[in-house]
Amino acid sequence: MDSLQHIICERRTYSHIFDSHAHTYCQMLFPLEGQLDLETERRKIRLKPDQMLYIPPGHEHRFRSLERNECLVLDIPAYFFKGSFAPGVLNKLDPFWTSIRFLLTEETKQQSAHSLSLLAEYIAEKIQENRTNDSIAYIRRNLSKTFTIKELAAMEHYHPAYYSDWFKKQTGKSPQAYIAELRMKKAEQMLIETKCRLTDISQEVGFQNLSSFTRWFVRHKGITPRVFRNTFQSDK
C-alpha cells in the first residue's frame, strides 16, 4: 500500500479494466463525468456525478469505468481522520457536498497546500459528525415497520449475505438483537411515560397485534406489558 505525506487534489480518468488496490491514506471521489463501478469490502457501488464516496485507509477496493469519465479525487493522509469508518461512505451531492466539490475543483487550479489542508480538516470533521450509516439510522426512525435484511443491505450497497457481519462490526450486535433492544427501550418508555393504549404501543414497536407484542414482552421481561406499567405507576 502506498503511503502519503501530503494532500493531493486532482482530476483523474479511469479505464474499462478493473484496477484493484488499497492504500494507507483516505480518498474521496467526486465523479464529474460518467460513472464509476467500484467494489469495496463486498460492496458494489455505481458512483454517479450526483454522488461522492469516501474510502478509508486500508480497504481493498477496485474500480473501472465503461464510458468516458472524469473524476475529482482528493487523497488525504490518514491522520486527518479519527476513529474507524465503514468501507465506504456514500453521500448524495446535497448543497454542502456540492459546495465542497466546487471548492476542490478550484483547488485543482490553485494547488495551495495551506488551503487544501484547511479544507481537508473541515471535510474530516463533517464526515465524522455524519458517519451514522443509512440502514442503522433508518431502523432507529422506523421501529414500527417490518425490516428485511435484503432491504437494509441495499441501503448500504451490501450483498445480503454479508450484511449481518458488517452490521455486527458497526454495532456489536446482530440486526435482530439491535432492533429488539431498540423496540424494548421504546416500549418501556411508552409504558412508563405515556398513557397510550397497549394496542397503540404494540404497533409503534412493530407488532401487528397486541397478543404478539405481549408474548414478546413476557419472553424478554418475564411480565406482561400491563403489569410492567402498573408496577411503575404504583411507585409514583
C-alpha atoms as one frame of an Amber mdcrd trajectory, in Angstrom:
protein
   0.000   0.000   0.000   1.270   3.448  -0.912   1.932   5.958   1.859   1.005
   9.614   1.548   2.655  12.567   3.268   0.681  15.436   1.772  -2.776  16.154
   0.351  -3.387  15.584  -3.344  -6.362  17.048  -5.199  -6.615  16.352  -8.930
  -8.798  15.228 -11.819  -8.373  11.612 -12.936  -9.794   9.279 -15.541 -10.220
   5.510 -15.270 -10.001   2.706 -17.796 -12.503  -0.060 -18.523 -10.244  -2.620
 -16.800 -10.702  -3.155 -13.071  -7.823  -1.678 -11.052  -7.588  -3.295  -7.609
  -5.574  -1.859  -4.719  -5.558  -0.489  -1.177  -3.703   2.485   0.305  -2.770
   3.881   3.696  -4.468   7.227   3.101  -8.111   8.316   2.853  -9.653   9.030
  -0.507 -12.693  10.980  -1.664 -14.156  10.596  -5.136 -16.447  13.076  -6.894
 -17.410  11.964 -10.436 -17.530  14.926 -12.809 -18.442  12.988 -15.948 -19.557
   9.406 -16.485 -19.962   6.691 -13.861 -17.519   4.554 -11.892 -18.099   0.921
 -10.933 -16.481   0.226  -7.561 -16.254  -2.848  -5.362 -15.063  -2.396  -1.790
 -15.347  -4.758   1.163 -18.032  -6.868  -0.512 -19.949  -3.786  -1.624 -20.794
  -2.950  -5.213 -21.340   0.708  -5.985 -22.081   2.575  -9.189 -20.834   6.062
  -8.420 -22.607   8.816 -10.355 -21.953  12.558 -10.784 -24.623  13.405  -8.192
 -22.772  11.420  -5.508 -19.483  11.323  -3.626 -17.670   8.421  -1.991 -15.270
   8.305   0.949 -12.872   5.336   1.137 -10.976   4.866   4.436  -7.368   3.686
   4.555  -6.516   0.012   4.361  -9.622  -1.129   2.485  -9.087  -3.157  -0.662
 -11.151  -1.737  -3.496 -11.274  -1.924  -7.253 -12.815   0.324  -9.855 -13.369
   0.849 -13.555 -15.470   2.931 -15.940 -17.045   1.648 -19.117 -17.635   5.107
 -20.541 -15.919   8.419 -20.982 -15.231   9.706 -17.498 -13.508  12.244 -15.292
 -13.366  12.179 -11.508 -12.280  14.721  -8.922 -10.089  12.850  -6.414  -8.914
  14.008  -3.017  -6.204  11.956  -1.287  -5.789  12.810   2.407  -3.253  11.387
   4.910  -4.984   9.157   7.454  -4.074  11.312  10.469  -6.750  13.828   9.427
  -9.428  11.308  10.446 -10.088   9.892  13.900 -11.925   6.662  14.625 -12.987
   3.910  12.270 -15.404   4.027   9.381 -17.373   1.710   7.196 -15.624   0.603
   3.989 -17.394   3.307   2.012 -19.385   6.364   2.997 -21.647   7.246   0.089
 -23.410  10.607   0.063 -25.726  12.429  -2.291 -24.428  15.768  -3.536 -26.592
  17.919  -1.299 -25.837  21.680  -1.115 -22.990  21.066   1.345 -21.154  18.474
  -0.748 -21.852  20.409  -3.940 -20.064  23.411  -2.441 -17.196  21.170  -1.292
 -16.833  19.776  -4.810 -16.741  23.321  -6.211 -14.035  24.372  -3.726 -11.977
  21.281  -4.503 -12.335  21.880  -8.232 -10.958  25.376  -7.714  -8.102  23.925
  -5.668  -7.048  21.760  -8.624  -6.196  25.063 -10.310  -4.515  26.766  -7.355
  -2.892  23.820  -5.516  -2.398  25.845  -2.327  -1.104  23.458   0.363  -2.463
  25.669   3.149  -5.960  25.982   1.635  -6.117  22.257   0.917  -5.121  21.453
   4.487  -7.855  23.680   5.936 -10.421  22.218   3.566  -9.374  18.649   4.373
  -9.732  19.331   8.106 -13.208  20.723   7.537 -14.236  17.720   5.414 -12.892
  15.269   8.021 -14.937  16.945  10.762 -18.070  16.836   8.616 -17.705  13.133
   7.806 -17.095  12.260  11.446 -20.191  14.209  12.507 -22.371  12.367   9.996
 -20.997   8.848   9.942 -24.226   7.128  11.053 -24.900   4.503   8.419 -28.077
   4.765   6.379 -29.645   1.456   7.422 -28.948   1.992  11.127 -30.459   5.482
  11.017 -33.449   4.057   9.113 -34.029   1.405  11.783 -33.964   3.987  14.566
 -36.514   6.186  12.747 -38.908   3.387  11.760 -39.327   0.920  14.620 -42.989
   0.446  13.720 -42.024  -1.133  10.383 -41.021  -4.664   9.463 -37.403  -4.906
   8.308 -35.772  -7.387   5.943 -32.053  -8.000   5.627 -32.334  -7.540   1.868
 -33.897  -4.092   2.308 -31.352  -2.960   4.905 -28.392  -4.351   2.951 -29.463
  -2.428  -0.152 -29.257   0.855   1.792 -25.567   0.177   2.467 -24.892  -1.283
  -1.013 -24.071  -4.659   0.549 -24.950  -8.146  -0.553 -27.474  -9.554   1.983
 -25.163 -12.494   2.710 -22.529 -10.152   4.168 -24.737  -7.505   5.762 -25.166
  -9.142   9.183 -21.396  -9.454   9.686 -20.921  -5.809   8.660 -23.766  -4.712
  10.957 -22.241  -6.504  13.951 -18.918  -4.744  13.363 -20.738  -1.404  13.477
 -22.984  -2.009  16.498 -21.633  -5.044  18.352 -24.979  -6.809  17.807 -26.826
  -8.710  15.115 -29.548  -6.755  13.280 -32.217  -8.800  15.060 -30.750  -8.171
  18.527 -30.207  -4.469  17.806 -33.789  -3.977  16.593 -35.219  -5.934  19.539
 -33.236  -3.826  22.012 -34.446  -0.551  20.484 -38.035  -1.787  20.421 -37.886
  -2.836  24.059 -36.454   0.522  25.140 -39.207   2.362  23.272 -41.921   0.080
  24.656 -40.669   0.565  28.205 -40.517   4.322  27.742 -44.049   4.491  26.373
 -45.420   2.224  29.103 -43.859   4.346  31.832 -44.144   7.868  30.428 -47.400
   7.825  28.417 -50.997   6.737  28.793 -51.125   5.270  25.295 -53.219   2.140
  24.829 -51.272  -1.106  24.797 -52.514  -1.731  21.244 -51.032   1.575  20.088
 -47.723   0.843  21.822 -47.518  -2.583  20.213 -47.976  -1.009  16.767 -45.359
   1.659  17.499 -42.740  -1.018  18.107 -43.572  -3.113  15.070 -46.176  -5.692
  16.147 -49.298  -6.469  14.151 -51.419  -7.228  17.214 -51.377  -6.941  20.996
 -51.112 -10.684  21.640 -47.850 -10.951  19.672 -46.450  -7.917  21.494 -47.470
  -9.359  24.890 -45.822 -12.740  24.197 -42.639 -10.994  23.038 -42.595  -8.703
  26.096 -43.136 -11.576  28.539 -40.365 -13.575  26.870 -37.879 -10.726  27.435
 -39.081  -9.187  30.709 -40.853 -12.045  32.477 -44.045  -9.998  32.992 -46.811
  -8.619  30.779 -46.758  -5.013  29.496 -49.780  -4.198  31.687 -48.099  -5.499
  34.850 -44.903  -3.635  33.909 -46.855  -0.373  33.527 -48.813  -0.875  36.747
 -45.617  -1.556  38.670 -44.119   1.790  37.684 -47.369   3.694  38.088 -47.854
   2.377  41.604 -44.350   3.578  42.524 -45.241   7.189  41.626
